Amino acid sequence: MTPSPRQDAIRPPPLPAGALVAVALTAVAAHLPALFNGFTNWDDDYYLTLNPLVLQLTPDHVWRYFTSFQLDNYHPLTLLAHALWHNFFGLSPLPHHALNIALHAANAVLVLLLAGALGAGRPGALGAALLFATHPLHVEVVAWTAQLKTLLSTLFFLAALLAYVRRLEGPARGFPTAALVLASCSLLAKPAAVPIPIVLLLIDHHRGRPIDRRALWEKAPFALLALASGALTLLAQEDAMRPTSAQPLSHAPFVAAHGILFLLAKAVAPFGLSALYPYPEAARGGLPWTFVAAPAALALLVAALWRTAARSRDALFGTLFFLTMLAPTLQVIPVGIATTADRYFYLPSIGLCFLAGRSIDRLFIDERSGHLRRAAGLALLMATLALGAICCRRALVWEGSVTLWKDVVDKYPDSMMAWGNLGQGLAAQGRLDQAEPAFARALTLAGNRLYRATILFNRAYAFQEAGDLGRALDDYTLGLEIKPFSAPVLVNRGNALDALGRPWDALNDYSLAISLDTENTLAWYNRGVTLAGLGDHVAAVESFDRALRLEPGYAPGYHYRAGSLEALGRLAEAAEDRRRAAQLGAGASGERRDGR
């Protein structure tokens, strides 16, 4: 390997402010169409638009962010960020997309600073940052509101690496406290930064710092943080981490190798991108040859790269950074219905961007090759414009649920999930006549019974919203025969039963939902509404009390409780609830809430 002098006391020249501004503006321009997109039905509802923990920013909710698992994850900082942004701007999509775009621009600037701190020259650092700012594989993270977690985690991760490198530029004495704090924030936003102890060792090696006992002990707190974050993630995702029958564990090495090669291919040729890359149909029996051959092809690629990496610290650092950060996303335990995703590329791509930047630097080293430098500069400009144009076009796909899932079914017409989500999106637009064939197609493709239940639940909700309560009830019941322990679905079926004049059956569903999830605000609230309608105001008040303890800012809860309190002659309490409801903006009557 080419020797590299110790750089502990070397501080590279500062990058001009113009470069920072140019990178930020380029990142914004490349994703500007996303600013005017709406929300999608893919996790945006769970993270933001229908999440009561986010829609009401209260001390109790903040406590729950940090002390419990939410959405099968532990990312309290992300939930806090969603709640704060909603508190200021409400549910207008534009401010939420603006936040994502701003964070991506900030991340691109941090890539510029980090590349420079790691030894890239000004042309190389600028090239690395522009590639990161405009690579089309990053559009999914930027244009998808639910990926605030990835953007926020990457921001703190990059800041942690930069703080660590800055410390090495001095005497390197004392503990890297700032880097540890920033790494903690990254893990609290999303556990993607779990490999950070390894990355810090890669930085040590890249800068010529010996990997001795001191260097290893210094990483121990980072390793403990990573282990704790990984353990919490496994606990939170216990159900999701169970392999599905459709993707046997024996397929894992082939799928993982294919995932690496697939993302590398898309990195070079970012065309045919999709929000979903489903397992191939042949995976039900045997994997296609492209998957079977992937481990051997990857081994050949690694062997070829190793010859270069063994002679260059830059190549070794960039390659191992990419593989290390990508490793947690590989389907080692086959989960779900996708082999990989564009969003998995976001953080690992920093290593490849650094490699590209160092390659650009080499074109600018020879002062006698002025024409080569000019050609390289022009090529960088043209590549930035071309990639930016692809980003803009790709961002339009994320305009809403219908455009997103139509794009997927055009590329993967046998994707059960895409057809089901397309049906949801069409139904939400009132296009039930077009939604029904999409749901039917999804049910035809659903080989897994649990997936079939999910599609039935979604179609039932579409029928319910359209007022076709009979068909909604049929679908809810069929789905619950397959998956009987779903509190949100029981709440929805209870609503349908009550609307059909079957309040006692509705109460049974609400009570069962509460037995499955005692903190289900919707079940308590709707139970109270039904009890009040039956004249049992004592029990109704008890249900409203529980609902309002869980969600103290829900105005219709106060409105309905006031009605029951008045019926019980507790007029002073009823007046206080009326005042509170008016203060929170309740209308003339509360609406029954569904479980979505």
Number of C-alpha atoms within 10 A of each C-alpha: 11 9 9 13 11 16 19 18 13 15 16 15 11 10 16 9 8 9 18 19 13 15 27 25 16 20 29 24 18 28 31 19 20 29 22 17 20 18 25 22 18 17 16 16 15 16 24 21 20 15 16 19 22 24 23 19 20 15 9 14 21 18 11 14 20 16 11 13 17 17 12 15 17 27 26 24 21 25 25 19 16 24 25 16 18 21 14 9 13 14 15 12 18 15 17 25 25 20 18 27 28 18 22 28 30 21 27 29 28 24 29 30 22 24 27 26 22 20 20 26 22 24 22 26 31 29 30 30 33 30 27 29 32 29 24 27 27 23 29 24 22 29 31 25 29 24 20 27 27 25 28 23 28 27 26 24 27 25 22 25 23 22 18 21 24 20 20 22 17 13 9 14 8 8 12 18 14 16 24 21 13 20 28 23 24 29 28 23 27 26 24 26 28 26 20 24 21 17 19 22 19 21 20 21 17 23 23 16 18 14 12 9 8 9 14 14 11 17 18 12 13 22 18 13 19 22 14 15 22 20 12 17 19 16 15 18 16 12 10 12 15 12 16 15 12 17 22 16 16 11 18 18 19 19 29 23 22 24 22 21 18 16 20 15 12 16 17 9 12 16 13 10 19 21 18 22 17 20 18 17 13 10 14 13 10 14 18 12 9 12 22 17 14 21 19 13 16 15 12 12 12 14 12 11 14 15 13 15 20 13 13 16 21 21 24 22 23 24 22 18 25 20 15 18 24 21 16 16 18 20 23 18 20 24 19 16 17 17 22 23 21 20 19 23 22 22 24 21 27 25 25 23 25 33 24 19 26 24 18 24 21 14 19 20 12 11 10 9 12 13 10 14 20 13 13 17 17 12 12 18 13 12 17 21 16 14 19 24 17 20 28 19 17 26 26 20 24 27 20 17 23 23 16 25 30 18 21 25 18 12 15 18 13 19 25 26 25 27 27 29 26 27 30 27 25 20 25 18 11 14 15 20 11 13 24 19 14 23 25 18 19 25 22 12 17 20 14 12 13 13 20 22 23 21 26 25 26 23 27 28 29 26 20 20 16 15 13 14 21 14 16 25 23 15 22 25 20 16 24 19 11 14 17 14 15 15 23 21 27 27 30 29 30 31 29 27 21 19 14 13 10 13 20 15 16 25 23 15 23 30 20 18 24 21 14 15 15 15 16 21 23 25 33 25 29 29 30 30 27 22 21 21 14 12 13 16 22 15 15 26 25 15 23 26 19 19 24 19 13 20 24 17 18 23 22 27 28 28 25 25 28 26 21 27 21 16 16 14 11 13 15 12 14 22 16 13 22 21 16 19 24 16 10 14 12 19 12 10 11 16 13 15 15 19 20 14
